[in-house]
C-alpha cells in the first residue's frame, strides 16, 4: 500500500530546463521524509507538484490516499503547506491571520476563532496575538505561518525549508515544534539544505540533485555508504605533518588525506575508541604536539559529496543564518566541477 | 487513514456558489482590514483627485471652451464627471499592486494550497477596492460641491450616475488584477497599472470637449469605453458639455457604459482567474 505521500516518475520542465527528472517518493504514514539537496535541485518544485500548486508534465502523485492530479481540491483539504517564505499578511494580527486561513479551509467563523486561540497558545504567540504580524520577529512569523498551516490539523504536512533564515535559537524552537507535530501522527515532507536538520528531524532522507532522487535511506544507512569512521588529527606544527602521517598510516585502513593549510590529517579506521587511544599514545611517544584529535563518523556533508561529487552549496545571499550551520560549513570543501556549476546556474528554482 | 476523514468532516463540502461568495467575503474583509491599517494609502488616493479638481478648475478653467462659453463655472461643472470617472479607474493600480504584493510575499501560494473557491482571492481584492473607491468618490463629491459643482436632475439619476461610476471602477480593477498577476514586483504593478490609464483618460471627453479634437482622435475618444461613462454621468447629473457626436456610445452613453463594463469584467476576470490558477511566485 502506498504511503501518505507517494510520487512516481514526476517530471516537470520549465522551458528547456528539466526541473524534475523522474522523482519517486514514498513516505509511510506518520513518518518524516527529509528532502535534502542544494538550491535548484528540485526540492521546491517537488513540493509544489505535491501540493497542487504546479501540474507535473508527467508522473503520478498520491497524497493522503487522493490523486493529486485528479482530486486537487480534496487533496487541499487534507494538507498543510508552509512555504519557503512565511506567507502571512503582515498587516493582519496573528489572530486574524490564523482565523482567515481557518475560514478559507471552510471552517465556520466561530470554530476558526477558537482554533486560532488554541494555536496561538501552542506556538507561544498568545502575547503577540493582537499585534500586526509586521512587528513579529523572523522566528515568530515562521511559527505563525506554521500555525496557519495546521489550522485543520491536516494529516499530511509539507514544509519547504522551514528554518531557512532563522537564527540558531529560533531554529531549535522550530525543531521542537516540528517534533511535537510528528509525535501527534502527522506525516511530514520537509525540504532542507541543512544536512544537520535532516539528520535531526527526518526518519528517512531522500537526496535530490538535478531533479532526481539520487539516494535514499535513513541517516545511518546513508552515512554507512560513505564508509565507516575515521580519525582526524590537527597537529600543532606544520613540520610534524610527515611524522604524523607515518603514525596514522600504521593504524589506518585506507589512504591518509592531508590538508596542509589547516594541518589536518584524516584516515579511515576500524576499532573505535580503543584505537583512538592507541593513536594518541603513539603520537605522544613521537613527540608530536596536537591541537585536536577525534573519532569522526561521516556527516551528511560527506554523504552528499560522495554521492554528487560536489558539496551542498548554500548561497550566502539567501540566508543570514549560515553561520549557525558552522558544523556543516567546516566540512564543506569547495570542489570545482564546472559542469555542475553551469547546470546549477541555469536551473534557478523559484526562490523569490 | 482516519485522520483524513476527520479533516474532511470539519470541512464538509458546501454549495460551490455559497462557498465562492463566502470565500470572497473572507478575502475582502482581509483586504479592508489591511487598508484600514495603511491609512496613508487611502489618504494619498484621496489627495490625487482633489488636486486634479483644484488644478483643472483653476488653471484651465478660464481657457476651456465648453458649449461656446469659457466661463470657468461652466467648465467646473463639466469637469467633475471626468474627474470622478478618472478617479474610479485609478483603483486599477491599487488592485494590481495588492495582488502583485501577495504573489511576491508567497500569500498567493498559501491561498492556492487551500480548499477555497478559485476566483475568491481576486474577487475579494476587487470588492475591497470597490469599497475604497466608494469612499474616495464620496469625499470627492463633497469637495466638488465645495468648488461649485451642482447636479440638475433627480436624486435617482444622480444615484444612477454614481452606480455607473462604481461599476466602471470595479471593471477596471479586474484589468489591474491581470496586470498584478503578470508582473514580478508590486512596484511594477503600480506603474504598469497607471501608465496606460493616462492616454485612456485623456484621449476622451473627460477634460475637453471631444468635438474640438482632430477627427481621428475624436473618433477614438467617442468610442473610448471611458468616455461612455463620462458622457453618461454628465447626462445623468445634468451638467453642461454633453457631446452631440453621433457615435453610438455618445448617443446611448448609459447603455454603452453598462455594456463596456460588463464586457471588461467578463474578459479580464476570465483572464485573471486563469492566470491565478497557474500562478507561480
Interface residues (C-beta under 8 A of the other chain):
Chain A: X4 X29 X48 X51 X52 X53 X54 X55 X64 X65 X66 X73 X74 X76 X77 X78 X79 X81 X83 X84 X85 X86 X87 X88 X89 X90 X91 X92 X96 X100 X101 X103 X104 X105 X106 X107 X111 X132 X148 X152 X153 X154 X155 X185 X186 X350 X352
Chain B: X1 X3 X4 X6 X7 X8 X10 X11 X12 X13 X14 X19 X22 X23 X26 X27 X29 X30 X33 X34 X37 X38 X104 X105 X106 X107 X109 X110 X111 X112 X113 X114 X115 X116 X120 X184 X278 X280 X281
